[in-house]
Amino acid sequence: MFRLMRVYEQAGAGDGRRVLVERLWPRGMSRKSLRLDAWLRDVAPSTDLRRWFAHDPSRWSEFRRRYFLELDARSEAWRELLAQGRRRRVTLLFSSHDLQHNNAVALRDYLEAKLRSRSASRARGAARGAGAASRHAGGGRPARRAASAPGSRAARRRPAGRHASGQARSRLAGRGPA
């Protein structure tokens, strides 16, 4: 679970892991006063994107689109953060005055979407696996025999001493024509 907090707010006992997600260190803040667990500069938007956005709310949707593309290209920067958010509360710290249009809001939305999509794909996989298990457990079609089993259709089609490709084994070993 991800929570947002300005760096200028008092840290609380329920904050969980506190992670600064800004490229630049916040003005007037000491490391001790932040009670920081990590500073992940690489999950912040690039300098060019940050300057282009300039916290202009009219550019918010385009900023999010571009920022998400940057995050897609740098999955190693946020993967651990996502894993931590799956296990415990993570507070994303930011310094922007605008509480609704900043990179931490966009990052939280991105990470939560990733959590939802992985949860949904796991649920689909589990349902698919359970359906297959119940089909093969009793009803439905029987499980197929392995192609390499003696007496299988593939083994019956292939003359003895021949490889699956139809080449003689000796030829594959480099011992000349069969």
Secondary structure, DSSP 4 states (H G I P E B T S, - for coil): -EEEEETTSPP-GGG-EEEE--SSPPTT--HHHHT-SEE-GGGSPPHHHHHHHTT-GGGHHHHHHHHHHHHHHTHHHHHHHHHHHHHS-EEEEE--S-SSSSHHHHHHHHHHHHHHHHHHHHHHHHHHHHHHHHHHHTSSSPPPPPTTSTTSHHHHHSPTTB-TTS-BHHHHTTS---
